[in-house]
């Protein structure tokens, strides 16, 4: 159990003050080397200068291998040099998915001889022919070298499509050198993953949640609102076959909760002529209620199948009539973003509440009940942990400042948020925190100074939310949360509070947990 810290004990709990780490030369400051800044002095949206980057040994977030493997009956083929191949090969092996993974190794002479297109086409074709099964789809990943030599990617893919007309080819990239000049590899991957989805006649009332690596909590207000409106929630994680995957083309409405999914889902919705909503995991009461209201409005205007089937035109390039100007502006704002437990024991009343949620006995129209329960849960945790330092990282949630604001408003002693950039959608939270908590520290995670400024294992006396915050803070008391873990809304806040309580009471093996790739994904380690 993490010892509770009272306010009067704050100044004597460490040899070095917050933000400092001890060494042979005394206390070194992350702020001194430009790796941390108090929010009052931070620039928006980039608090830290760009430069050489440090990669912490924390790998809970999903990489492109994890994301691509979500498509059933899809085979991945990477075309790159052996040095870059190591990471993706190991990821596939750790997922026990090596049978769905192939690689084409590039040699130095392939660059000199100007034959990269030919080598790529022939290598991918040979890999497909050698497979013991015929994949329904193949995700082909080109790499930085293809950019450097000016490879005609369109020619490569069109040649493969002519050779294998029965296979859907997903045009993917593993090109981290381009991540500051456009879409990230994950954003491009998700767009490519959704491209084979074609418009289908609506079979039933379906809301499709795409672009999220973690499935939505079925007890969340979002899931409940969809069920109450008579719709079925379909997610990528529900698909067991490629045909299941393609059936998402029959959706009435597409939603995503992840910033990395916005671009791909937006393009899909436009291509199919369907409406789209971006519903991120915000923490403020007004924001949550506004997103629920937008969802209800969208669902309310979707007509019964018999009446709307003639209005859903495939390939129209236009969103349906419910994609109002308000929703379009929300999507445009979201597209400007540049950039994933053990429950504590619950009381009998809480168990009854969870059962009511699962059975649908509690309705959203019951007023502020979910909000009240979330605040009561936070109050219980606060009474337990007192003034114990709380830190948050951007792995745990795409809205770390929104979470910091919620916890600070609730009385928690949040001292540090680990992030490298501030998303445009968090501008209001950034300004609010700067005005009311100007000493809140923003701490970089990729700054090279953090290679030596992180604390040693079990050296930090704090409660961390997110694996990076745990590793940098040197604490064994942390919530191992990546991309919100599917939590959303007031119910998500209530469940997060339970995880914070559990993390305070029980230690985790930080050294063992945080290096694992793709938290929440299959892992044989």
ROMARDREN-796189 format. One record per residue (C-alpha): residue in three letters; x, y, z. Coordinates in steps of 0.25 Angstrom, whole numbers, plus 5000, padded with zeros to 4 digits. Example, Ala and Ser with C-alpha at 12.3 -4.5 7.8 and 13.67 -1.06 7.14 Angstrom:
2
ALA504949825031SER505549965029
END
This chain:
525
UNK500050005000UNK500550144996UNK500650225009UNK499650335010UNK500350475009UNK499750585017UNK499950735013UNK500850765024UNK501750645020UNK501950695006UNK503250765008UNK503950655014UNK503550535006UNK504750534997UNK506250574997UNK506050664984UNK504750744981UNK503750704971UNK504350714957UNK505750684962UNK506550554962UNK507850524971UNK509150494965UNK510650514968UNK510550664965UNK509350684974UNK507950704969UNK507750714954UNK506550784948UNK505750744936UNK505350894935UNK506850934934UNK507050844922UNK505750884915UNK505050754917UNK503950814926UNK503250944928UNK502251004937UNK500951024929UNK500951174932UNK502251174924UNK501851074913UNK501651104898UNK500451044892UNK500350954885UNK501850914886UNK502350934900UNK503750874896UNK504750894885UNK504850794874UNK506150714873UNK506850584876UNK505850494883UNK505950384894UNK505050264893UNK504750214907UNK504550064909UNK503050074911UNK502350004900UNK500849994904UNK500350074893UNK499949994880UNK500850004868UNK500549984854UNK500649834855UNK499649824866UNK498649914859UNK498749844846UNK498549704852UNK497149744856UNK496649724842UNK496249574841UNK496849494830UNK497849594826UNK499249574824UNK500349674827UNK501649684818UNK502749784821UNK503749824810UNK504949884817UNK506349864822UNK506649764833UNK507049864843UNK505649934842UNK504949794841UNK505449744855UNK504349824863UNK503149784855UNK503649634854UNK503749634869UNK502349694871UNK501749594862UNK502449484869UNK502049534883UNK500549544878UNK500649394874UNK500349444860UNK501549404852UNK500749324842UNK500049454838UNK501349524835UNK502349524824UNK503549614820UNK504349654808UNK505749694811UNK506349804803UNK507849804800UNK508749924798UNK508949884783UNK507449894781UNK507550044783UNK508750064774UNK508149984762UNK506850064762UNK506049934763UNK505349964776UNK503949954769UNK504249824763UNK504849764776UNK503649814784UNK502649754774UNK503349624772UNK503649604787UNK502249634791UNK501649544780UNK502649424784UNK502249444799UNK500749424795UNK500949304786UNK501749234797UNK500649254808UNK499949124812UNK498549194810UNK497949304802UNK497849434810UNK496549514807UNK497349644809UNK498849684809UNK499449804816UNK500749844809UNK501649934817UNK502550014809UNK503650094817UNK504550214817UNK505450164806UNK504350164796UNK504150314799UNK505650344798UNK505750284784UNK504450334779UNK503750194777UNK502450204769UNK501650144780UNK500350154771UNK501050064761UNK501449964771UNK500049944777UNK499349944763UNK500349834758UNK500049754771UNK498549774769UNK498549724754UNK499349594759UNK498349564770UNK497049624767UNK496349544778UNK497149604789UNK496949744795UNK498249814796UNK498349914807UNK499350024804UNK500150044817UNK501450114821UNK502450104832UNK503150234830UNK503450304843UNK504350404836UNK503050464830UNK502250474843UNK502550624845UNK502150664831UNK500750604830UNK499950484835UNK500550384844UNK500750244840UNK499650204849UNK498750304843UNK499050254829UNK498950114833UNK497550134838UNK497150204825UNK497650084817UNK497049984826UNK495650044824UNK495750064809UNK495249924805UNK493949944813UNK492949974802UNK491550024803UNK490549924806UNK489049934807UNK488649954821UNK488249824828UNK487849874842UNK488149994850UNK489649994852UNK490550094859UNK492050064855UNK493150104865UNK494450104856UNK495850154858UNK495950114873UNK496950004878UNK496149984890UNK494749934890UNK493750024896UNK493249994910UNK491849934908UNK491449994921UNK491850134917UNK490750244914UNK491150244900UNK490850094898UNK489550114906UNK489050224898UNK489250144885UNK488550024891UNK487350114896UNK487150174882UNK486950034877UNK488350024869UNK489349914870UNK490849954873UNK491849894863UNK493349904866UNK494549854859UNK494849764871UNK493449694868UNK493849644855UNK494349494854UNK494349484839UNK494749574827UNK493249574823UNK492849624837UNK493849734834UNK493249774821UNK491849774827UNK492249904834UNK491949964820UNK490449954825UNK490550044836UNK489650164838UNK490650244846UNK492150244848UNK492850294861UNK494250294866UNK494750324880UNK496250334876UNK496950454869UNK497750354861UNK496450294855UNK495850434851UNK496550434837UNK496250294833UNK494750294838UNK494550434832UNK494950384818UNK494150254820UNK492850334824UNK493050424812UNK493250314802UNK492050234807UNK491150364808UNK490950334823UNK491050424835UNK492150434845UNK492350474859UNK493650494867UNK493350464882UNK494750464890UNK494850424904UNK494650564910UNK494550574926UNK493750704927UNK492250694931UNK491850794920UNK492650724909UNK492150584912UNK490750634912UNK490950714899UNK491550584892UNK490350504897UNK489450604892UNK490150604878UNK490050454878UNK488550454881UNK488250564871UNK488950484860UNK488250354864UNK486850424865UNK486850464850UNK487250334844UNK486050284838UNK485450144839UNK486150044829UNK484950044819UNK484950194818UNK486450224818UNK486950114809UNK486750204797UNK487450324803UNK488750254806UNK489450264793UNK490850194792UNK492050274787UNK491350404787UNK492450474795UNK491450544804UNK491150514818UNK489650484821UNK488650594825UNK488950574840UNK490350624837UNK490050764841UNK490950884840UNK491150874855UNK491650724853UNK492450764841UNK493250874849UNK493450774860UNK494050684850UNK494950784843UNK495450834857UNK495750694861UNK496550674847UNK497450784851UNK498050704862UNK499550664860UNK500150574867UNK498850144898UNK497349854942UNK496949804954UNK495749864960UNK495649894975UNK494549824983UNK493249894981UNK492049904990UNK490749834989UNK490149954983UNK491149974973UNK491049834968UNK489549854967UNK489749974959UNK490749904950UNK489649794948UNK488649894945UNK489549954934UNK489849824927UNK488349794927UNK487949934923UNK487049954935UNK487750094937UNK487450194926UNK488150324923UNK486850394925UNK487050364940UNK487750504941UNK489050524948UNK489150394954UNK490450354946UNK491050484949UNK490750474964UNK491350334964UNK492650384957UNK492850494967UNK492550404979UNK493550304974UNK494650414972UNK494350464986UNK494550334992UNK495850314986UNK496250454990UNK495950425005UNK496850305003UNK498050364997UNK498050505002UNK499150594997UNK499850484990UNK500550534977UNK499850494965UNK500450494951UNK499750464937UNK500350424924UNK499850434909UNK499850284908UNK498750274918UNK497850364910UNK497850454898UNK497250564907UNK498250564918UNK497950714921UNK496450684922UNK496750584932UNK497750664940UNK496650774940UNK495650684946UNK496550624957UNK497050764961UNK495650814961UNK495250694970UNK496450734980UNK497550634976UNK498950674976UNK499350664962UNK500750714960UNK501150664946UNK500650634932UNK501550554923UNK501350594908UNK502150654897UNK501150734889UNK499750784893UNK498650754884UNK497850864878UNK496550804884UNK497150824898UNK497350974897UNK496251014906UNK496750914917UNK498150974915UNK497651114917UNK496851074929UNK498051004936UNK498951114933UNK498051214939UNK497751134952UNK498851044954UNK500051114948UNK501151024955UNK500650894948UNK501850834941UNK501750784927UNK502850684925UNK503350634911UNK503550484909UNK504450484897UNK505450594901UNK506850534902UNK507050594916UNK505950494921UNK506950374918UNK507650414931UNK506550494939UNK505550384941UNK505550324955UNK506050194959UNK505050074961UNK504250094974UNK504950224977UNK503650314974UNK502550334984UNK501350364975UNK500150304969UNK500350304953UNK499250294943UNK499950224931UNK501150144929UNK502050254924UNK501750334937UNK502050214945UNK503350184938UNK503850334939UNK503350344953UNK503950214958UNK502750174965UNK502050034966UNK500750094969UNK500050124956UNK498850104947UNK499350024935UNK498450094925UNK498650114910UNK497750194901UNK496650204913UNK496450054912UNK495150074906UNK494650154917UNK493750274914UNK492850374921UNK492350374935UNK492450224936UNK493850224931UNK494250334942UNK493550244952UNK494350124948UNK495650204947UNK495450244961UNK495350094965UNK496650064957UNK497350184965UNK496850124978UNK497449994974UNK498750054969UNK498950124983UNK498649994991UNK499449904983UNK500849904976UNK501049864961UNK502349804955UNK502749924947UNK503949864941UNK503149744936UNK501949824931UNK502349944924UNK503249884913UNK502149794908UNK501649844895UNK500149874892UNK499449864905UNK498149794904UNK498649724892UNK498949574891UNK500349544897UNK501049414899UNK502149474908
END
